[in-house]
Amino acid sequence: MKILIRLIISTIAVLVADLLLSGVSLGDMSQTNGLLTALLVAAVLGLLNALLKPILVLLTLPVTILTLGLFLLVINAGIVLIAAKLIDGFQVDSFWWALGFSLLLSMVTSILSAFDGGSKPREE
C-alpha cells in the first residue's frame, strides 16, 4: 500500500513539474495518454533511482566528495535524461531542463510526502 501511495505522489509531482517547466513535456494532456505517461515516468524514475543510482554514486564517489555532493545533482539529471530516452511521450529539451525537473520533482515530492503522515510507530 505504501508503494502505491508513493507512486501516486510521484505521479502528481511529475504532473506539476510538467505544468511549471516549458522544457519538459508529457505529451497531450487533454487525453489519458498524458496521465499514463506521468504514471510511467514516476515508475521508471523510481526503478532507475533504486537500481542505477547507487551504482552511479559509487562509481563517482571521488568526484562527489570533491564537489561536496553537488555532483549528485548531475546524476539526478542524467537519470531523468535516461528516463526520457526510455519513455515515448516524455521529452526533456536539455540537461538544464532535466536538472530543473529533478530539483522540482524532489521539492514537490517532499512537500506531498509531508501530508502522507510519514512512518508512524504502530501502537500495540
Z-matrix of the N, CA and C atoms (Angstrom, degrees):
N
C 1 1.447
C 2 1.525 1 111.28
N 3 1.338 2 115.83 1 -39.03
C 4 1.458 3 120.18 2 -178.79
C 5 1.538 4 111.16 3 -65.78
N 6 1.340 5 116.69 4 -34.90
C 7 1.466 6 120.44 5 178.16
C 8 1.525 7 110.31 6 -65.49
N 9 1.327 8 116.76 7 -39.26
C 10 1.458 9 121.07 8 179.14
C 11 1.531 10 110.83 9 -64.70
N 12 1.322 11 116.85 10 -40.86
C 13 1.469 12 120.51 11 178.46
C 14 1.527 13 110.33 12 -64.98
N 15 1.333 14 116.55 13 -42.00
C 16 1.472 15 119.48 14 178.12
C 17 1.528 16 111.32 15 -64.68
N 18 1.323 17 117.34 16 -37.19
C 19 1.461 18 121.09 17 178.33
C 20 1.524 19 110.71 18 -65.63
N 21 1.326 20 117.08 19 -40.81
C 22 1.469 21 120.38 20 178.02
C 23 1.519 22 110.81 21 -66.16
N 24 1.330 23 117.23 22 -41.77
C 25 1.466 24 121.17 23 178.15
C 26 1.531 25 110.13 24 -62.56
N 27 1.325 26 117.32 25 -43.65
C 28 1.465 27 120.81 26 179.16
C 29 1.524 28 111.25 27 -65.71
N 30 1.325 29 117.26 28 -36.75
C 31 1.460 30 120.77 29 178.06
C 32 1.521 31 111.03 30 -64.62
N 33 1.327 32 116.52 31 -42.74
C 34 1.466 33 120.40 32 177.14
C 35 1.527 34 110.08 33 -63.06
N 36 1.328 35 117.24 34 -40.16
C 37 1.464 36 120.81 35 178.75
C 38 1.523 37 110.93 36 -64.63
N 39 1.324 38 117.57 37 -38.80
C 40 1.470 39 121.04 38 177.44
C 41 1.527 40 109.84 39 -64.84
N 42 1.325 41 117.52 40 -41.43
C 43 1.462 42 120.67 41 178.08
C 44 1.523 43 112.02 42 -63.93
N 45 1.330 44 116.85 43 -41.03
C 46 1.473 45 120.62 44 178.16
C 47 1.525 46 110.19 45 -64.53
N 48 1.330 47 116.76 46 -43.07
C 49 1.468 48 120.02 47 179.25
C 50 1.525 49 110.79 48 -63.61
N 51 1.331 50 117.26 49 -36.64
C 52 1.463 51 120.66 50 177.56
C 53 1.525 52 110.77 51 -64.88
N 54 1.318 53 117.18 52 -37.96
C 55 1.464 54 120.63 53 179.45
C 56 1.523 55 112.15 54 -69.59
N 57 1.328 56 117.41 55 -35.63
C 58 1.464 57 120.62 56 -173.86
C 59 1.524 58 114.66 57 -88.95
N 60 1.322 59 117.84 58 -25.32
C 61 1.465 60 120.95 59 -175.83
C 62 1.524 61 110.35 60 -108.74
N 63 1.325 62 116.13 61 122.39
C 64 1.457 63 119.21 62 -178.32
C 65 1.527 64 112.99 63 -77.40
N 66 1.310 65 118.45 64 -17.59
C 67 1.455 66 121.57 65 -179.48
C 68 1.517 67 113.62 66 -88.29
N 69 1.330 68 116.70 67 3.36
C 70 1.462 69 122.33 68 179.32
C 71 1.521 70 107.60 69 -121.51
N 72 1.334 71 116.46 70 132.41
C 73 1.458 72 120.16 71 -177.34
C 74 1.521 73 110.78 72 -135.15
N 75 1.326 74 114.76 73 136.15
C 76 1.462 75 121.07 74 175.29
C 77 1.517 76 111.45 75 -105.15
N 78 1.294 77 117.46 76 7.79
C 79 1.456 78 120.41 77 -178.66
C 80 1.515 79 110.49 78 96.28
N 81 1.330 80 115.58 79 -159.16
C 82 1.461 81 122.38 80 -176.31
C 83 1.527 82 109.49 81 -77.24
N 84 1.330 83 116.35 82 113.66
C 85 1.454 84 120.57 83 -177.62
C 86 1.526 85 112.40 84 -83.52
N 87 1.346 86 118.47 85 -6.67
C 88 1.459 87 119.83 86 179.18
C 89 1.524 88 111.67 87 -76.37
N 90 1.303 89 115.97 88 -14.60
C 91 1.462 90 120.22 89 177.99
C 92 1.526 91 109.12 90 -111.35
N 93 1.303 92 116.18 91 176.14
C 94 1.458 93 121.47 92 -179.85
C 95 1.523 94 111.43 93 -70.85
N 96 1.321 95 117.70 94 -19.09
C 97 1.463 96 121.13 95 -177.13
C 98 1.522 97 112.48 96 -58.15
N 99 1.316 98 118.02 97 -38.21
C 100 1.460 99 120.80 98 179.85
C 101 1.512 100 112.15 99 -64.59
N 102 1.321 101 116.45 100 -41.52
C 103 1.467 102 120.21 101 178.99
C 104 1.528 103 111.00 102 -68.37
N 105 1.324 104 116.85 103 -41.52
C 106 1.463 105 119.89 104 177.90
C 107 1.527 106 111.10 105 -66.57
N 108 1.327 107 116.73 106 -36.45
C 109 1.460 108 120.36 107 176.53
C 110 1.524 109 110.48 108 -64.38
N 111 1.340 110 117.39 109 -41.03
C 112 1.467 111 121.16 110 178.05
C 113 1.527 112 110.75 111 -63.15
N 114 1.327 113 116.89 112 -40.39
C 115 1.460 114 120.83 113 177.61
C 116 1.523 115 110.94 114 -65.08
N 117 1.322 116 116.40 115 -40.95
C 118 1.459 117 120.97 116 178.55
C 119 1.528 118 111.12 117 -67.46
N 120 1.333 119 117.37 118 -40.12
C 121 1.465 120 121.08 119 177.94
C 122 1.536 121 110.07 120 -62.00
N 123 1.325 122 116.83 121 -43.95
C 124 1.469 123 120.06 122 179.13
C 125 1.523 124 110.96 123 -62.16
N 126 1.326 125 117.09 124 -41.38
C 127 1.467 126 120.30 125 -179.37
C 128 1.529 127 111.43 126 -68.58
N 129 1.330 128 116.96 127 -43.33
C 130 1.468 129 120.44 128 -179.16
C 131 1.527 130 110.55 129 -67.75
N 132 1.326 131 117.63 130 -40.76
C 133 1.470 132 119.78 131 176.97
C 134 1.523 133 110.95 132 -62.89
N 135 1.325 134 116.76 133 -38.56
C 136 1.461 135 119.81 134 176.53
C 137 1.521 136 111.99 135 -62.77
N 138 1.331 137 116.60 136 -42.94
C 139 1.466 138 120.25 137 178.27
C 140 1.527 139 111.87 138 -66.68
N 141 1.336 140 116.81 139 -43.69
C 142 1.461 141 119.71 140 179.34
C 143 1.525 142 111.43 141 -64.33
N 144 1.337 143 115.99 142 -38.78
C 145 1.467 144 119.24 143 177.94
C 146 1.515 145 111.75 144 -67.49
N 147 1.320 146 117.18 145 -31.35
C 148 1.457 147 120.11 146 -179.83
C 149 1.526 148 112.87 147 -80.39
N 150 1.327 149 117.11 148 -34.63
C 151 1.462 150 120.47 149 -173.72
C 152 1.530 151 113.86 150 -100.85
N 153 1.323 152 116.89 151 -46.40
C 154 1.462 153 120.70 152 -172.08
C 155 1.531 154 113.25 153 -90.04
N 156 1.326 155 116.66 154 -37.43
C 157 1.459 156 119.80 155 -174.65
C 158 1.532 157 113.78 156 -60.23
N 159 1.343 158 120.27 157 -43.44
C 160 1.473 159 118.33 158 178.89
C 161 1.533 160 112.89 159 -61.06
N 162 1.313 161 117.17 160 -35.62
C 163 1.467 162 120.53 161 177.98
C 164 1.520 163 110.40 162 -66.80
N 165 1.340 164 116.65 163 -44.54
C 166 1.463 165 120.28 164 179.65
C 167 1.527 166 111.64 165 -65.52
N 168 1.315 167 116.91 166 -38.40
C 169 1.470 168 120.14 167 178.28
C 170 1.524 169 110.38 168 -64.25
N 171 1.315 170 115.89 169 -41.86
C 172 1.465 171 119.85 170 179.51
C 173 1.532 172 111.86 171 -65.41
N 174 1.332 173 116.09 172 -41.81
C 175 1.465 174 119.91 173 -179.09
C 176 1.531 175 112.95 174 -69.48
N 177 1.320 176 116.59 175 -29.34
C 178 1.467 177 120.64 176 -177.16
C 179 1.526 178 112.28 177 -106.21
N 180 1.315 179 117.23 178 20.37
C 181 1.462 180 121.02 179 -177.15
C 182 1.531 181 113.85 180 -56.63
N 183 1.350 182 119.93 181 -43.38
C 184 1.469 183 118.07 182 178.78
C 185 1.539 184 113.01 183 -61.26
N 186 1.326 185 116.70 184 -41.16
C 187 1.470 186 120.05 185 179.25
C 188 1.525 187 109.93 186 -67.87
N 189 1.323 188 116.92 187 -38.65
C 190 1.458 189 121.05 188 179.48
C 191 1.524 190 110.77 189 -64.04
N 192 1.315 191 116.87 190 -41.37
C 193 1.472 192 120.31 191 177.61
C 194 1.521 193 110.42 192 -66.61
N 195 1.321 194 116.30 193 -41.98
C 196 1.459 195 121.17 194 -179.17
C 197 1.531 196 112.28 195 -62.99
N 198 1.341 197 116.52 196 -35.69
C 199 1.465 198 120.60 197 -179.52
C 200 1.529 199 112.13 198 -94.76
N 201 1.335 200 116.48 199 11.93
C 202 1.466 201 122.40 200 178.99
C 203 1.533 202 112.36 201 57.74
N 204 1.315 203 116.26 202 36.52
C 205 1.458 204 121.93 203 175.51
C 206 1.503 205 115.67 204 90.94
N 207 1.318 206 118.05 205 -7.15
C 208 1.460 207 120.07 206 -178.46
C 209 1.525 208 112.84 207 -67.84
N 210 1.317 209 117.56 208 -21.48
C 211 1.465 210 119.92 209 179.11
C 212 1.532 211 110.95 210 -68.14
N 213 1.316 212 117.58 211 -18.50
C 214 1.459 213 120.59 212 175.85
C 215 1.530 214 111.38 213 -62.48
N 216 1.335 215 116.29 214 -29.50
C 217 1.464 216 119.80 215 175.20
C 218 1.525 217 111.04 216 -64.70
N 219 1.322 218 116.43 217 -37.98
C 220 1.463 219 121.09 218 177.56
C 221 1.527 220 109.81 219 -65.93
N 222 1.322 221 117.14 220 -40.40
C 223 1.462 222 120.81 221 178.03
C 224 1.524 223 110.42 222 -63.28
N 225 1.328 224 117.20 223 -43.48
C 226 1.472 225 120.61 224 178.23
C 227 1.523 226 111.25 225 -61.48
N 228 1.325 227 117.63 226 -43.58
C 229 1.457 228 120.75 227 178.38
C 230 1.528 229 110.95 228 -64.19
N 231 1.319 230 116.89 229 -38.87
C 232 1.462 231 120.67 230 177.15
C 233 1.518 232 112.00 231 -63.04
N 234 1.316 233 117.09 232 -38.66
C 235 1.463 234 120.54 233 177.93
C 236 1.524 235 110.84 234 -66.41
N 237 1.324 236 117.42 235 -37.73
C 238 1.465 237 120.68 236 176.01
C 239 1.532 238 109.94 237 -64.38
N 240 1.320 239 117.60 238 -41.33
C 241 1.470 240 120.28 239 178.06
C 242 1.523 241 111.73 240 -65.42
N 243 1.321 242 117.38 241 -36.81
C 244 1.466 243 120.48 242 176.55
C 245 1.527 244 109.64 243 -64.70
N 246 1.322 245 116.95 244 -42.65
C 247 1.467 246 120.22 245 178.07
C 248 1.524 247 110.96 246 -62.89
N 249 1.328 248 117.26 247 -36.57
C 250 1.463 249 120.62 248 178.50
C 251 1.529 250 111.06 249 -65.90
N 252 1.321 251 116.81 250 -33.92
C 253 1.470 252 120.18 251 177.40
C 254 1.531 253 111.50 252 -71.74
N 255 1.326 254 116.83 253 -32.91
C 256 1.462 255 121.21 254 -175.72
C 257 1.523 256 113.69 255 -80.36
N 258 1.334 257 117.74 256 -28.10
C 259 1.458 258 121.78 257 -171.28
C 260 1.527 259 110.31 258 -109.12
N 261 1.325 260 115.77 259 122.23
C 262 1.463 261 119.98 260 174.11
C 263 1.523 262 108.86 261 -70.88
N 264 1.307 263 116.77 262 136.95
C 265 1.453 264 121.24 263 179.64
C 266 1.519 265 113.73 264 95.67
N 267 1.316 266 117.93 265 -16.65
C 268 1.465 267 121.70 266 177.66
C 269 1.516 268 107.89 267 -103.05
N 270 1.326 269 116.51 268 114.52
C 271 1.456 270 121.30 269 -176.94
C 272 1.524 271 110.26 270 -124.01
N 273 1.318 272 114.45 271 136.06
C 274 1.457 273 122.04 272 174.26
C 275 1.517 274 106.09 273 -124.45
N 276 1.330 275 117.00 274 125.86
C 277 1.463 276 121.04 275 -171.96
C 278 1.523 277 114.34 276 -69.78
N 279 1.327 278 117.97 277 -37.85
C 280 1.459 279 119.19 278 -176.68
C 281 1.533 280 109.99 279 -155.78
N 282 1.321 281 114.25 280 177.08
C 283 1.461 282 120.52 281 177.41
C 284 1.524 283 110.93 282 -60.04
N 285 1.326 284 117.09 283 -39.53
C 286 1.465 285 120.81 284 -176.36
C 287 1.521 286 111.40 285 -68.24
N 288 1.328 287 116.96 286 -36.06
C 289 1.460 288 119.76 287 175.25
C 290 1.530 289 110.17 288 -67.98
N 291 1.326 290 116.79 289 -36.72
C 292 1.468 291 120.48 290 176.91
C 293 1.523 292 110.35 291 -64.97
N 294 1.326 293 117.14 292 -39.23
C 295 1.460 294 121.12 293 177.55
C 296 1.528 295 110.51 294 -64.43
N 297 1.325 296 116.84 295 -45.77
C 298 1.467 297 120.60 296 177.26
C 299 1.521 298 112.01 297 -63.30
N 300 1.337 299 116.38 298 -39.56
C 301 1.460 300 121.34 299 177.87
C 302 1.523 301 110.80 300 -61.52
N 303 1.335 302 116.63 301 -45.21
C 304 1.466 303 119.14 302 -178.25
C 305 1.528 304 111.11 303 -67.44
N 306 1.338 305 117.59 304 -37.92
C 307 1.468 306 119.95 305 177.50
C 308 1.523 307 111.51 306 -66.15
N 309 1.328 308 116.68 307 -45.60
C 310 1.458 309 120.83 308 -179.89
C 311 1.526 310 111.12 309 -66.54
N 312 1.317 311 116.16 310 -38.61
C 313 1.461 312 120.83 311 177.55
C 314 1.527 313 110.80 312 -61.69
N 315 1.314 314 116.94 313 -42.17
C 316 1.463 315 120.79 314 178.35
C 317 1.520 316 111.95 315 -64.33
N 318 1.326 317 116.45 316 -42.57
C 319 1.466 318 119.96 317 -179.54
C 320 1.521 319 111.72 318 -65.58
N 321 1.326 320 116.98 319 -48.44
C 322 1.464 321 120.38 320 -177.66
C 323 1.526 322 110.59 321 -66.01
N 324 1.333 323 116.94 322 -39.57
C 325 1.463 324 120.17 323 178.88
C 326 1.519 325 111.24 324 -63.31
N 327 1.334 326 117.46 325 -41.77
C 328 1.465 327 118.60 326 -179.80
C 329 1.528 328 111.35 327 -70.12
N 330 1.318 329 118.06 328 -33.97
C 331 1.471 330 120.29 329 176.72
C 332 1.525 331 110.05 330 -66.46
N 333 1.329 332 116.43 331 -46.05
C 334 1.465 333 119.56 332 -179.64
C 335 1.526 334 111.99 333 -68.93
N 336 1.317 335 117.23 334 -32.73
C 337 1.462 336 120.14 335 178.72
C 338 1.524 337 111.64 336 -68.84
N 339 1.318 338 116.96 337 -24.42
C 340 1.463 339 120.17 338 177.03
C 341 1.528 340 110.54 339 -65.80
N 342 1.341 341 117.00 340 -31.57
C 343 1.459 342 120.66 341 177.81
C 344 1.522 343 112.36 342 -77.99
N 345 1.323 344 116.25 343 -16.62
C 346 1.466 345 121.99 344 179.76
C 347 1.519 346 111.39 345 -66.82
N 348 1.301 347 117.87 346 -28.85
C 349 1.456 348 121.53 347 -178.64
C 350 1.509 349 112.58 348 101.80
N 351 1.316 350 117.26 349 -12.73
C 352 1.452 351 120.70 350 178.08
C 353 1.517 352 112.58 351 65.41
N 354 1.308 353 115.33 352 -157.67
C 355 1.469 354 119.83 353 -179.82
C 356 1.525 355 109.08 354 -95.21
N 357 1.290 356 115.65 355 108.88
C 358 1.460 357 120.81 356 178.80
C 359 1.517 358 108.83 357 -96.19
N 360 1.321 359 117.25 358 140.15
C 361 1.464 360 118.61 359 177.42
C 362 1.537 361 109.71 360 -67.52
N 363 1.309 362 114.39 361 138.89
C 364 1.459 363 119.32 362 179.18
C 365 1.519 364 110.35 363 -80.31
N 366 1.300 365 114.96 364 136.63
C 367 1.457 366 119.48 365 176.65
C 368 1.519 367 107.99 366 -93.95
N 369 1.297 368 115.47 367 134.23
C 370 1.464 369 118.96 368 -178.19
C 371 1.490 370 111.67 369 -111.65
